[in-house]
Amino acid sequence: MSLSPAFLDELRARVPLSPVVGRRVKLVRAGREWKGCCPFHNEKTPSFYVNDDKGFYHCFGCGAHGDVFRFLTEQEGLPFMDAVTALAAQAGMEVPAASPQAQARADENEELQTLAGRAADWFRSQLAAPAGSEARAYLARRGVSEAIVAAFGLGFAPGTGLKAALGNPQEAAMLAAGLLGQGDDGRIFERFRGRLIFPIRDRRGRVVGFGGRAIESGSPRTGARGGGAVQPKYLNSADGPLFDKGRLLYNLDRAGPAARKADRLVVVEGYMDVIGVAGAGIAELVAPLGTAMTEAQLELAWRLVDVPILCFDGDGAGQRAAVRAALRALPLLKPGKSLAIATLPPGEDPDDLVKRGGPAAFEAVLAAARPLAEALWLAETAGAETATPETRAAVRSRLKAHAETILDPDVRALYRADFDARFDAAYLARRRSAPAPQRGAFKGRGAWAPQPQPVSSALKAQAAGGGDSAESIAVVAGLLRNPWLADSHGEAISALPLGAGRAARLRDAVLAAATHTTGLDARRLDAHLHSAGLAEAADALCRANRLRFSFCIPDSAKAPERSVQARDFALVVGRLSARSGLEAELAMATAALAQAPSEDGFRRQQALVAERQELDAAMMRLAESMRED
């Protein structure tokens, strides 16, 4: 859905940033701003500032920079439209509906969510009532404290009384909310009967469904890992307008902030695994809802961390579930996005482990997690018959088939190379050791070496600039001469990969001044740089700039219109970001080609070289267009 800039600007204006950030960060007043410890990296001395007048935050420690929408999407894990909806509700604004039908669906979902939330409250009350005594006894046997019960909102469904407690809503609404079931004979009944209730929440913490565990009296672990007369042992809400088990992760709303802080997310099998480990003080755990990990659930996990850890039970079923999730993830892998696989001791689950060995035992399992490529290699080779060439070929064929499912060409090529290297080391008596040819050309497998590229003028300029590229110097020179550019492009500027050289230090100084100063101009920026001891560095960088982009001309009567400067500045910043990605792709393609030479790989590498050259040429043409004849 597309939202107008005017609507988004009005929403930013109506919702101050500091109260939103203040829900996650303890802020104190600092002049016209607020400051606190950055939520995006661990720090003890506050370097994170929030400016309500300008509507953005900035961290002088890690460079995090953005507005209220970015904070909600990155810190709380909300999709953009969910962030807009939450802020609009806070501001008393209505998000423009795409159509009357869409608005009707949104209204229905809101009504169903309200119904589910009221049901969750009633289930909690029943756990504390006499009817919930068996459920309370079960939780006590499992070592679940009252604090954890309250934190997770656990409840009990006796099987009768829910409809009356909710004020006798229409049966159709209760069916759609997953609170009632309907038999083949048309009989309507309460879906959860005699079950411990686990409320299931979406990313925003709203109850959208329930999981129920059958409760039986008896031994401490009756029915916990098998046995018990009531079937099924676990029952979820039925999929409907409100609940989609393949697109939800249990405990995601609580685990999200902890996962971002720890840069770790652990996926376990079930509700009690999450709850048991949370009782040991480890909060960044989620669980799928009784099914193998789906593509949608993997995407949810990747929004929080780059490499989630799958930690399933140590029995055969648990390991098969981990392999299924790994295979499902393969097509979705991207540079930097993967999985790790942690293996529990045979016969134990996370809850068992922390009760036996405390959190340290679980941490040891997570520390030994294997990268996805290694886990797949072991899954295909452990115990496999490899005594003959035919059986070894079957192993290689399966590994190759796995790699071929990866859609990203660079990741796919590197997986092929990784599997080939492991196979050769394990099964081939004589390693490949042919010397690399001196000329750069493809002549068949094992006979290619990348041809050295001539040193470009851009690289020479980079060396002369103390490690900063010519374009990076030009961008920062433009900011120094026209600091107003920082207001509208601060987020993109802060994300530029400038390294740790002079340009990066001056870039950060400009963003710092823009954060602290309303209406920043060159005069005020000069004063800020003098006080920071960076005035000489700024003068030297401006003198070193040899690219005459429109935005490098000081703001004066002779300068191009600001709209032209802003347009050109955005183009160059965007192309610098794109070139950084191209360099990474080119490095991966070259490495993959060296490991597994092929015509396709050679063409891919040469295409990336050509794309990089064209990107550089486009920037040079833009700079040359501003030169005077």
C-alpha positions as CSV (number, residue, x, y, z in Angstrom):
1,M,0.0,0.0,0.0
2,S,1.4,3.4,-0.9
3,L,1.0,6.3,1.5
4,S,1.4,9.9,0.5
5,P,4.4,11.9,1.8
6,A,2.0,14.5,3.2
7,F,0.3,11.9,5.4
8,L,3.6,10.6,6.7
9,D,4.9,14.1,7.3
10,E,1.7,15.0,9.3
11,L,2.1,11.8,11.3
12,R,5.7,12.6,12.1
13,A,4.7,16.1,13.2
14,R,1.9,14.8,15.5
15,V,3.9,12.1,17.2
16,P,7.0,13.3,19.0
17,L,9.9,10.9,18.7
18,S,11.2,11.0,22.3
19,P,8.1,9.3,23.9
20,V,8.3,6.5,21.3
21,V,12.0,6.0,21.9
22,G,11.5,6.5,25.7
23,R,9.5,3.2,25.8
24,R,12.7,1.4,25.0
25,V,15.4,3.8,26.2
26,K,15.8,5.7,29.5
27,L,16.1,9.3,28.2
28,V,17.2,12.4,30.1
29,R,16.8,16.0,29.0
30,A,20.0,17.5,27.4
31,G,19.2,21.1,26.3
32,R,16.7,21.0,23.4
33,E,17.3,17.3,23.1
34,W,17.1,14.0,24.9
35,K,20.0,11.6,25.5
36,G,20.4,8.0,26.7
37,C,22.3,4.8,26.1
38,C,22.0,3.5,22.5
39,P,19.6,0.6,22.1
40,F,21.4,-0.5,18.9
41,H,24.7,-1.4,20.6
42,N,25.9,-2.0,24.2
43,E,27.4,1.1,25.8
44,K,27.8,2.5,29.3
45,T,28.2,6.2,28.5
46,P,25.2,7.8,26.7
47,S,25.9,8.8,23.2
48,F,22.4,8.4,21.7
49,Y,20.5,11.7,21.1
50,V,16.9,12.3,20.1
51,N,15.8,15.6,18.6
52,D,12.1,16.2,18.6
53,D,12.3,19.4,16.5
54,K,14.0,17.6,13.6
55,G,12.3,14.3,14.3
56,F,15.3,12.0,14.2
57,Y,17.7,10.2,16.5
58,H,21.5,9.8,16.1
59,C,24.1,7.7,18.0
60,F,27.6,9.1,18.0
61,G,28.9,5.7,19.0
62,C,27.6,3.4,16.3
63,G,26.2,5.8,13.8
64,A,22.6,4.7,14.1
65,H,20.3,7.4,12.6
66,G,16.7,7.5,11.6
67,D,13.2,8.8,12.3
68,V,10.2,7.4,14.2
69,F,9.3,4.9,11.5
70,R,12.9,3.5,11.3
71,F,13.1,3.2,15.1
72,L,9.9,1.1,15.3
73,T,10.9,-1.1,12.3
74,E,14.5,-1.7,13.5
75,Q,14.2,-1.6,17.3
76,E,10.7,-3.2,17.7
77,G,10.7,-5.3,14.5
78,L,7.5,-3.9,13.1
79,P,6.8,-4.0,9.4
80,F,6.5,-0.5,8.0
81,M,2.8,-0.5,7.7
82,D,2.3,-1.9,11.3
83,A,4.5,1.0,12.5
84,V,2.4,3.5,10.6
85,T,-0.8,2.0,11.9
86,A,0.5,2.1,15.5
87,L,1.6,5.7,15.3
88,A,-1.6,6.8,13.5
89,A,-3.7,5.3,16.3
90,Q,-1.6,7.2,18.8
91,A,-2.0,10.4,16.9
92,G,-5.8,9.9,16.3
93,M,-5.3,9.7,12.6
94,E,-6.8,7.2,10.2
95,V,-4.5,5.4,7.8
96,P,-5.9,5.8,4.3
97,A,-7.7,2.6,3.4
98,A,-6.8,0.9,0.1
99,S,-10.4,0.0,-0.5
100,P,-13.7,-0.5,1.3
101,Q,-13.1,-4.2,1.3
102,A,-9.7,-3.8,2.9
103,Q,-11.2,-1.5,5.6
104,A,-13.9,-4.0,6.3
105,R,-11.3,-6.7,6.8
106,A,-9.3,-4.4,9.1
107,D,-12.4,-3.7,11.2
108,E,-13.2,-7.4,11.4
109,N,-9.7,-8.3,12.5
110,E,-9.7,-5.6,15.2
111,E,-13.0,-7.0,16.6
112,L,-11.6,-10.5,16.6
113,Q,-8.4,-9.4,18.3
114,T,-10.4,-7.6,21.0
115,L,-12.4,-10.9,21.5
116,A,-9.2,-12.9,21.7
117,G,-7.7,-10.5,24.2
118,R,-10.8,-10.8,26.4
119,A,-10.7,-14.5,26.2
120,A,-7.0,-14.5,27.3
121,D,-8.0,-12.4,30.3
122,W,-10.7,-15.0,31.2
123,F,-8.3,-18.0,30.7
124,R,-5.9,-16.3,33.1
125,S,-8.6,-15.9,35.8
126,Q,-9.5,-19.6,35.4
127,L,-6.0,-20.7,36.1
128,A,-6.2,-19.0,39.5
129,A,-9.6,-20.4,40.1
130,P,-10.4,-23.8,41.7
131,A,-10.9,-25.2,38.2
132,G,-7.3,-24.5,37.4
133,S,-5.8,-26.6,40.2
134,E,-4.5,-29.4,38.0
135,A,-2.9,-26.9,35.6
136,R,-1.3,-25.1,38.5
137,A,0.1,-28.4,39.8
138,Y,1.5,-29.3,36.4
139,L,3.3,-25.9,36.2
140,A,4.7,-26.4,39.7
141,R,6.0,-29.8,38.7
142,R,7.7,-28.3,35.7
143,G,9.3,-25.7,37.9
144,V,7.5,-22.7,36.3
145,S,7.4,-19.8,38.7
146,E,4.4,-17.5,39.3
147,A,6.4,-14.7,37.8
148,I,6.9,-16.6,34.6
149,V,3.2,-17.6,34.5
150,A,2.3,-13.9,34.8
151,A,4.9,-12.7,32.3
152,F,3.7,-15.2,29.6
153,G,0.0,-14.7,30.5
154,L,-0.7,-18.4,30.9
155,G,-4.2,-19.5,31.6
156,F,-6.6,-22.5,31.8
157,A,-9.6,-23.4,29.7
158,P,-12.1,-25.5,31.7
159,G,-14.2,-26.2,28.6
160,T,-17.3,-24.4,29.6
161,G,-18.3,-20.9,30.5
162,L,-16.2,-18.9,27.9
163,K,-19.1,-17.7,25.8
164,A,-21.1,-16.5,28.7
165,A,-18.0,-14.8,30.2
166,L,-17.5,-12.9,27.0
167,G,-21.1,-11.7,26.9
168,N,-22.5,-14.2,24.5
169,P,-21.0,-12.9,21.3
170,Q,-22.1,-14.3,18.0
171,E,-20.9,-17.8,17.4
172,A,-19.6,-16.8,13.9
173,A,-17.2,-14.3,15.5
174,M,-16.0,-16.9,18.1
175,L,-15.4,-19.4,15.4
176,A,-13.4,-16.9,13.3
177,A,-11.4,-16.0,16.4
178,G,-10.5,-19.7,17.0
179,L,-12.4,-19.9,20.3
180,L,-15.0,-22.4,19.2
181,G,-14.9,-25.5,17.1
182,Q,-17.4,-27.2,14.9
183,G,-17.8,-31.0,14.5
184,D,-18.6,-32.9,11.4
185,D,-22.2,-33.1,12.6
186,G,-22.4,-29.3,12.9
187,R,-22.2,-29.3,16.7
188,I,-20.5,-26.1,18.1
189,F,-18.2,-26.5,21.1
190,E,-15.5,-24.7,23.0
191,R,-12.3,-25.5,21.2
192,F,-10.1,-25.6,24.3
193,R,-11.3,-28.0,27.0
194,G,-9.3,-29.0,30.1
195,R,-6.1,-27.4,28.7
196,L,-3.3,-25.2,29.9
197,I,-3.5,-22.1,27.7
198,F,-0.6,-20.3,26.0
199,P,-1.7,-17.0,24.5
200,I,0.0,-16.4,21.1
201,R,0.7,-12.8,20.3
202,D,1.8,-11.0,17.1
203,R,4.8,-8.8,16.8
204,R,2.9,-6.0,18.4
205,G,2.0,-8.0,21.5
206,R,-1.7,-8.5,20.6
207,V,-3.3,-11.8,21.3
208,V,-4.3,-13.4,18.0
209,G,-4.6,-17.1,19.0
210,F,-4.0,-19.8,21.6
211,G,-2.1,-23.0,22.1
212,G,-3.5,-25.5,24.6
213,R,-1.8,-28.4,26.3
214,A,-3.9,-31.3,27.7
215,I,-3.7,-31.6,31.4
216,E,-3.7,-35.0,33.2
217,S,-3.0,-35.8,36.8
218,G,-0.3,-38.3,37.7
219,S,3.4,-38.4,37.6
220,P,5.5,-35.2,37.3
221,R,6.0,-35.6,33.6
222,T,2.8,-37.4,32.6
223,G,2.1,-36.5,29.1
224,A,5.0,-34.0,28.9
225,R,7.1,-36.0,26.4
226,G,4.8,-38.8,25.4
227,G,2.0,-40.7,27.1
228,G,-1.3,-39.4,28.4
229,A,-4.8,-40.2,27.3
230,V,-5.9,-36.9,25.9
231,Q,-5.2,-36.3,22.2
232,P,-3.9,-34.2,20.7
233,K,-1.5,-33.3,23.5
234,Y,-1.1,-29.8,22.0
235,L,-3.9,-28.0,20.1
236,N,-3.6,-24.6,18.4
237,S,-6.3,-22.1,17.3
238,A,-7.6,-23.0,13.9
239,D,-6.2,-20.8,11.0
240,G,-8.6,-18.0,10.2
241,P,-8.7,-14.2,9.6
242,L,-6.8,-13.6,12.9
243,F,-4.5,-16.6,13.2
244,D,-2.1,-18.0,10.7
245,K,0.3,-20.5,12.4
246,G,2.8,-20.4,9.5
247,R,3.3,-16.7,9.9
248,L,3.7,-16.4,13.6
249,L,6.4,-17.3,16.1
250,Y,5.6,-17.9,19.7
251,N,7.1,-15.2,22.1
252,L,8.3,-13.0,19.2
253,D,7.0,-9.9,20.9
254,R,8.9,-10.6,24.1
255,A,12.0,-12.1,22.4
256,G,12.5,-9.3,19.9
257,P,14.1,-6.6,22.1
258,A,16.2,-9.1,23.9
259,A,17.4,-10.6,20.5
260,R,18.4,-7.2,19.2
261,K,20.4,-6.4,22.3
262,A,22.1,-9.8,22.4
263,D,22.3,-10.1,18.6
264,R,21.1,-13.6,19.0
265,L,17.7,-15.4,18.4
266,V,17.2,-19.0,19.3
267,V,14.4,-21.1,17.7
268,V,13.3,-24.0,19.9
269,E,10.5,-26.6,19.4
270,G,7.7,-25.7,21.8
271,Y,6.0,-23.4,24.2
272,M,7.4,-25.1,27.3
273,D,11.0,-24.9,25.9
274,V,10.6,-21.2,25.6
275,I,9.1,-20.8,29.0
276,G,11.5,-23.1,30.8
277,V,14.6,-21.4,29.4
278,A,13.1,-18.0,30.1
279,G,12.9,-19.1,33.7
280,A,16.7,-19.5,33.6
281,G,17.1,-15.9,32.5
282,I,17.6,-16.4,28.7
283,A,14.9,-14.3,27.0
284,E,15.7,-14.4,23.2
285,L,13.8,-17.6,22.4
286,V,10.9,-18.2,20.0
287,A,9.1,-21.4,18.8
288,P,7.1,-22.3,15.7
289,L,3.6,-23.3,16.3
290,G,3.7,-27.1,16.0
291,T,5.0,-27.2,12.4
292,A,8.3,-27.1,10.7
293,M,9.8,-23.6,10.2
294,T,8.1,-21.9,7.3
295,E,9.6,-19.3,4.9
296,A,7.5,-16.6,6.6
297,Q,8.8,-17.6,10.0
298,L,12.4,-17.5,8.7
299,E,11.9,-14.0,7.4
300,L,10.5,-13.0,10.8
301,A,13.6,-14.3,12.5
302,W,16.0,-12.6,9.9
303,R,14.4,-9.3,10.7
304,L,15.9,-9.6,14.2
305,V,19.3,-11.1,13.6
306,D,21.3,-12.2,10.6
307,V,22.0,-15.8,11.8
308,P,19.2,-17.3,14.0
309,I,20.1,-20.5,15.9
310,L,17.9,-23.5,15.4
311,C,18.0,-25.5,18.6
312,F,15.7,-28.5,18.4
313,D,15.5,-31.6,20.6
314,G,18.4,-34.1,20.5
315,D,16.2,-37.0,19.4
316,G,15.8,-38.2,15.8
317,A,12.6,-36.3,15.4
318,G,14.2,-33.0,16.6
319,Q,17.2,-33.4,14.3
320,R,15.0,-34.2,11.3
321,A,13.0,-31.0,12.1
322,A,16.2,-29.0,12.1
323,V,17.3,-30.5,8.7
324,R,13.8,-29.7,7.2
325,A,14.1,-26.1,8.4
326,A,17.6,-25.9,7.0
327,L,16.5,-27.2,3.6
328,R,13.6,-24.8,3.6
329,A,15.9,-21.9,4.3
330,L,18.3,-22.7,1.5
331,P,16.4,-20.9,-1.4
332,L,16.1,-17.8,0.8
333,L,19.8,-17.4,1.8
334,K,21.3,-14.1,1.0
335,P,24.8,-12.6,1.7
336,G,24.9,-12.3,5.4
337,K,21.6,-14.1,6.1
338,S,21.9,-17.7,7.2
339,L,21.2,-20.2,10.0
340,A,23.2,-22.0,12.6
341,I,22.2,-25.4,14.0
342,A,22.7,-26.3,17.7
343,T,22.4,-29.9,18.7
344,L,21.1,-30.8,22.2
345,P,22.3,-33.9,24.0
346,P,20.3,-37.0,23.0
347,G,17.0,-37.4,24.9
348,E,17.0,-33.8,26.3
349,D,15.1,-30.7,25.4
350,P,16.1,-27.1,26.4
351,D,13.8,-27.2,29.5
352,D,15.4,-30.4,30.7
353,L,18.9,-29.0,30.1
354,V,18.6,-25.8,32.0
355,K,17.0,-27.7,34.9
356,R,19.9,-30.1,35.0
357,G,22.8,-27.8,34.3
358,G,21.5,-24.3,34.6
359,P,21.8,-21.6,31.9
360,A,25.5,-22.4,31.5
361,A,24.7,-25.8,30.0
362,F,22.3,-24.3,27.5
363,E,24.8,-21.5,26.6
364,A,27.4,-24.3,25.9
365,V,25.1,-25.9,23.4
366,L,24.5,-22.6,21.7
367,A,28.2,-21.8,21.6
368,A,28.8,-25.1,19.7
369,A,26.2,-24.3,17.0
370,R,27.3,-25.3,13.5
371,P,27.1,-23.1,10.5
372,L,24.4,-24.1,8.0
373,A,26.8,-25.5,5.4
374,E,28.5,-27.7,7.9
375,A,25.3,-28.9,9.4
376,L,24.0,-29.9,5.9
377,W,27.3,-31.7,5.2
378,L,27.1,-33.7,8.4
379,A,23.4,-34.5,7.8
380,E,24.3,-36.0,4.4
381,T,27.5,-37.8,5.3
382,A,27.1,-38.9,8.9
383,G,26.6,-42.7,8.7
384,A,26.3,-42.6,4.9
385,E,27.7,-45.5,2.8
386,T,30.7,-44.1,1.0
387,A,32.8,-47.3,0.4
388,T,32.4,-47.2,-3.4
389,P,32.7,-44.5,-6.0
390,E,29.0,-44.9,-6.7
391,T,27.9,-44.3,-3.1
392,R,30.3,-41.3,-2.8
393,A,28.8,-39.9,-6.1
394,A,25.4,-40.2,-4.5
395,V,26.5,-38.1,-1.6
396,R,28.0,-35.5,-3.9
397,S,24.9,-35.4,-6.0
398,R,22.7,-34.8,-2.9
399,L,25.0,-31.9,-1.8
400,K,25.0,-30.4,-5.2
401,A,21.2,-30.6,-5.3
402,H,21.0,-28.7,-2.0
403,A,23.3,-26.0,-3.3
404,E,21.4,-25.6,-6.5
405,T,18.2,-24.6,-4.6
406,I,19.9,-21.4,-3.4
407,L,18.5,-18.5,-5.5
408,D,21.2,-16.0,-4.8
409,P,24.0,-16.7,-7.4
410,D,26.9,-15.7,-5.2
411,V,25.8,-17.7,-2.2
412,R,24.9,-20.6,-4.4
413,A,28.4,-20.6,-6.0
414,L,30.1,-20.4,-2.6
415,Y,28.0,-23.3,-1.2
416,R,29.0,-25.4,-4.2
417,A,32.7,-24.6,-3.6
418,D,32.3,-25.3,0.1
419,F,30.7,-28.7,-0.5
420,D,33.3,-29.6,-3.2
421,A,36.2,-28.7,-0.8
422,R,34.7,-30.8,2.0
423,F,34.1,-33.7,-0.4
424,D,37.6,-33.6,-1.8
425,A,39.2,-33.4,1.7
426,A,37.1,-36.3,2.9
427,Y,37.1,-38.7,0.0
428,L,39.7,-38.0,-2.6
429,A,43.1,-39.5,-2.0
430,R,44.9,-37.0,-4.2
431,R,44.1,-33.3,-3.8
432,R,44.0,-31.0,-6.7
433,S,47.2,-29.0,-6.8
434,A,47.6,-27.7,-10.4
435,P,49.4,-24.3,-10.4
436,A,47.3,-21.3,-11.3
437,P,47.9,-20.0,-14.8
438,Q,49.4,-16.6,-15.3
439,R,46.9,-15.2,-17.8
440,G,43.3,-14.3,-16.9
441,A,41.0,-16.3,-19.0
442,F,38.6,-19.3,-18.7
443,K,40.1,-22.4,-20.2
444,G,38.1,-25.1,-18.4
445,R,37.9,-26.4,-14.8
446,G,41.1,-25.7,-12.8
447,A,42.6,-23.4,-15.5
448,W,41.4,-19.9,-14.6
449,A,42.9,-17.1,-12.6
450,P,41.4,-13.6,-12.3
451,Q,43.3,-11.2,-14.5
452,P,44.7,-8.3,-12.4
453,Q,42.8,-5.1,-13.1
454,P,44.7,-2.0,-13.8
455,V,44.9,0.6,-11.1
456,S,42.2,3.1,-11.8
457,S,42.4,6.8,-11.3
458,A,39.7,6.5,-8.6
459,L,42.0,4.1,-6.7
460,K,44.9,6.4,-7.1
461,A,42.8,9.3,-5.7
462,Q,41.8,7.0,-2.9
463,A,45.4,6.4,-2.0
464,A,46.2,10.1,-2.1
465,G,43.2,10.8,0.2
466,G,44.5,8.7,3.0
467,G,42.3,5.7,2.3
468,D,39.1,7.7,1.3
469,S,37.8,7.3,-2.2
470,A,37.5,10.4,-4.5
471,E,33.7,10.2,-4.4
472,S,33.7,9.9,-0.6
473,I,35.8,12.9,-0.3
474,A,33.5,14.8,-2.6
475,V,30.4,13.8,-0.6
476,V,31.9,15.0,2.7
477,A,33.2,18.2,1.0
478,G,29.7,18.8,-0.2
479,L,28.4,18.4,3.4
480,L,31.0,20.8,4.7
481,R,30.1,23.4,2.2
482,N,26.4,22.8,2.2
483,P,25.5,21.3,5.6
484,W,21.8,21.7,4.9
485,L,22.1,18.5,2.9
486,A,22.4,16.6,6.2
487,D,18.8,17.3,7.2
488,S,17.2,15.5,4.3
489,H,19.9,12.9,3.6
490,G,21.3,12.1,7.1
491,E,20.1,8.5,7.2
492,A,21.7,7.6,3.9
493,I,24.9,9.5,4.7
494,S,25.2,7.7,8.1
495,A,25.0,4.3,6.3
496,L,27.8,5.0,3.8
497,P,30.7,2.6,4.2
498,L,33.5,5.3,4.6
499,G,35.7,3.2,6.8
500,A,37.5,4.9,9.7
501,G,39.4,7.6,7.8
502,R,39.2,11.4,7.7
503,A,36.1,11.5,5.6
504,A,34.2,9.3,8.1
505,R,35.2,11.4,11.1
506,L,34.1,14.6,9.3
507,R,30.9,13.0,8.1
508,D,30.1,12.0,11.7
509,A,30.9,15.5,12.9
510,V,28.5,17.1,10.4
511,L,25.7,14.7,11.5
512,A,26.5,15.5,15.1
513,A,26.2,19.2,14.4
514,A,23.0,18.7,12.4
515,T,21.5,16.8,15.3
516,H,22.4,19.5,17.9
517,T,21.7,22.6,15.7
518,T,18.5,23.8,14.1
519,G,19.1,25.5,10.8
520,L,22.7,24.4,10.5
521,D,24.7,26.5,8.0
522,A,28.3,26.7,7.0
523,R,29.2,29.3,9.6
524,R,27.7,27.4,12.5
525,L,29.3,24.2,11.2
526,D,32.7,25.9,11.1
527,A,32.3,26.8,14.8
528,H,31.4,23.3,15.6
529,L,34.4,21.9,13.8
530,H,36.7,24.4,15.5
531,S,35.5,23.3,18.9
532,A,35.9,19.7,18.0
533,G,39.5,20.2,16.7
534,L,38.5,19.2,13.1
535,A,38.8,22.5,11.3
536,E,42.2,21.8,9.7
537,A,41.0,18.3,8.7
538,A,38.0,19.8,7.0
539,D,40.1,22.4,5.1
540,A,42.5,19.7,4.0
541,L,39.7,17.4,2.8
542,C,38.1,20.2,0.8
543,R,41.4,21.0,-0.8
544,A,41.9,17.4,-1.7
545,N,38.5,17.2,-3.5
546,R,39.0,17.1,-7.3
547,L,35.4,16.3,-8.3
548,R,33.3,19.3,-9.1
549,F,29.8,18.0,-8.3
550,S,27.1,20.7,-8.0
551,F,26.8,20.1,-4.3
552,C,30.5,20.8,-3.7
553,I,30.0,24.5,-4.7
554,P,29.5,26.6,-1.6
555,D,26.0,27.9,-1.1
556,S,26.1,31.3,-2.8
557,A,24.6,33.3,-5.6
558,K,26.8,31.4,-8.1
559,A,25.9,28.0,-6.8
560,P,23.3,25.9,-8.7
561,E,19.8,25.8,-7.3
562,R,19.4,23.8,-4.2
563,S,17.1,21.4,-5.9
564,V,19.8,20.5,-8.4
565,Q,22.4,20.1,-5.6
566,A,20.0,17.9,-3.6
567,R,19.2,15.7,-6.7
568,D,22.9,15.3,-7.5
569,F,23.8,14.6,-3.9
570,A,21.2,11.9,-3.7
571,L,22.4,10.3,-6.9
572,V,26.1,10.2,-5.8
573,V,25.2,8.9,-2.3
574,G,23.0,6.2,-3.8
575,R,25.7,5.2,-6.3
576,L,28.3,5.0,-3.5
577,S,26.1,2.7,-1.6
578,A,25.5,0.6,-4.7
579,R,29.2,0.4,-5.5
580,S,29.9,-0.9,-2.0
581,G,27.5,-3.7,-2.6
582,L,29.0,-4.3,-6.1
583,E,32.5,-4.6,-4.6
584,A,31.2,-7.2,-2.1
585,E,29.5,-9.2,-4.9
586,L,32.6,-9.0,-7.1
587,A,34.8,-10.3,-4.2
588,M,32.5,-13.2,-3.7
589,A,32.2,-14.0,-7.4
590,T,36.0,-13.9,-7.8
591,A,36.5,-16.2,-4.8
592,A,33.8,-18.6,-6.0
593,L,35.3,-18.7,-9.4
594,A,38.7,-19.4,-8.0
595,Q,37.2,-22.3,-6.1
596,A,35.0,-23.7,-8.8
597,P,35.8,-22.3,-12.3
598,S,33.0,-22.3,-14.8
599,E,31.9,-20.3,-17.8
600,D,28.9,-19.0,-16.0
601,G,31.1,-17.9,-13.1
602,F,33.5,-16.1,-15.4
603,R,30.7,-14.3,-17.2
604,R,29.2,-13.3,-13.8
605,Q,32.6,-11.9,-12.6
606,Q,33.2,-9.9,-15.8
607,A,29.6,-8.5,-15.8
608,L,30.2,-7.2,-12.2
609,V,33.5,-5.6,-13.3
610,A,31.7,-3.9,-16.2
611,E,28.9,-2.8,-13.9
612,R,31.3,-1.3,-11.5
613,Q,33.1,0.5,-14.3
614,E,29.9,1.9,-15.6
615,L,28.9,3.1,-12.1
616,D,32.2,4.9,-11.7
617,A,31.9,6.4,-15.2
618,A,28.4,7.7,-14.5
619,M,29.6,9.5,-11.4
620,M,32.5,11.0,-13.3
621,R,30.1,12.2,-16.0
622,L,28.0,13.9,-13.4
623,A,31.1,15.6,-12.0
624,E,32.4,16.7,-15.4
625,S,29.1,18.2,-16.3
626,M,29.6,20.9,-13.7
627,R,33.1,22.0,-14.9
628,E,33.4,25.3,-16.6
629,D,34.6,25.4,-20.2
